């Protein structure tokens, strides 16, 4: 997990999600641990945000299209989460959408499983080098506005972190 992604998720938790109730159901979409046989990912075994939200839930699930470290639910398809409609209190997903061929469909599926008046937190790069086998997108200033409009979500906060990260 890129350090800036963790930093930004902590910021979201503190600034926008500080009033979340305990014992909520959380899904981390794309939070599978890295395959340690991929040398470019060395030292980045954990891609989940579990440590940031662990105090809120005994139900922290990781859904991914590939089984691997930490995955609790293998997705039956790239745009299908194996959860009931309106069954999840919080969805977090970071550093996944750039690898998704159709981020609009992916976010629409997240919305399907989200309970009314609950939250989806998305983090995706706006710059940087190719960093996986499939790496389709970089998200500019209007990207999340376009996705939110298409899938009928309300944006609480949206920013591009323009600091250079190592």
N, C-alpha and C positions, 0 to 999 in steps of 0.2 A: 504494500500500500504506500502510495506516495505520501511523504510527510505533510504536504500542503493539503491533501485530501483529509487527513486526520484532523489537521488544524481547523479546516473549514467546517467539518462535521461537529467538532467540539464547539465552535462558535455558534452554529445553528442550534445545538442543544441548549447552550447557555442563554442565547438571546431570544429564540423563538419557541423553544419547546420546554422551557423551565417549569411550566405548569402541568405537564403531562401526569396523568394518574399512574399509580403503580399497578402491577399485575396486568399489563396490556400485552397484546399479541403483536410482535414485531417480525417483519420479514426483511431480510437483507438480500436483495436481488443481485446476484453476481458476486457474492462474497466468498466464493470457493477459495481455499488456500491454493497457493501456487504449486505446480509440479516442480519439484526441486531438480529435475533433470534438465530444466531450461536455464542455461547459465546466465542469460540476461535478466533473470528474475531472482538471482541469488540474494539471500538476505531479506526477502519479502514474502515469507511463507504465509502470513495471515493477511487476507484482504477484507476481513469483516470489520464492522464497527461495534462488535460485541462489547468491548471494554468501555465504550462511551455510554452504552445503554444498559449494561448488565444489572444495574440497581433497579431498573423499572420492571423487569420481567423474568419469570421462569420460562417464558415461551418466546425465545429468540430463535427464529428459524432462518436457515440459509438456503435459498433456492438458486439453482444454477443449471445451465443446460448440460453440464458435464459433472458426473460424480467426482468427488475428490475430498481433500481434507476439509472438514467442517460442514460439508453439505448435508442437510437434513431432508431436503426435498429435491429430487432431480426433476427438472421441468420436462414434460412430455414433448415439447416443441419449443422453438425459440420465442414464441409469443404466447405461451400458455403456462400460467402459474397453477400448480396443483392445490388450489385453495378455493373454498366456496365464495360466492358473491358476497360482498359486504361483510367480510369476516375478520378483517385485519385492522388494528388500531394505528399502526405506523409502518410505513415502508421506507427503507433507506436503500440507496443504491449509489455507489460511487465508483468511478473509473470503469463503468460497464457500458454505458450508452455509446461510447465511441467505437465499441466492438460490435454493436448491434446494427444489422443492415437496415432496419427500419425502426428508428427510435420512437416514432409516432405510435406504431402498433405496440411496442413494448410498454410505453407509458399508459396507453389505453387499457392494456391488460392489468397494469398495476391499479389503475382506477377501479376496474371491475371488482377486485377483491377488497378494496378499501371501504371501511365503514363510512357512512355519511359524516361530514364535519371532522374528518381525521386528516392526517398529513402524509404526504410523500416528500422525501428529501432526496434530491438528485444532485450529484456532483459529477461533472465531466470536464475534460480538458478543453481549453480554448487555444492552446498552443502546445508545441512539443514534437518530438520525433516519434516516428512509428515505433510501437513497443509491443506488438504481439502479431500472431499469424494473421488475424483479421483485425484491421484497424481502419475504420471507414471515415471517421468524423472528427472535427474539432468544432466546438460550439461557441459561436460569437454572441454578441450582446442581445440579439433578438431571437436566438434559438429557442430558449425555454418559453418565451412569450408565444411563439408560433406553435409549439407543442401544446402548451396549456390551452390556447384558443381552439386548436383542433380537437382536443379530447375533453374540452369543457371543464377545466380546472381553474381555480382561483390561485394566483400567485401571491404568496405572503412576502417573500423576499427573493431577489434575483440580482446577482452581481457577477462580474468577471474579475477574478483575482489576477491582476496584471503584474504582480511581483514575480521576479525571476526566482525560481526555486531550484535547488540542487538535488 
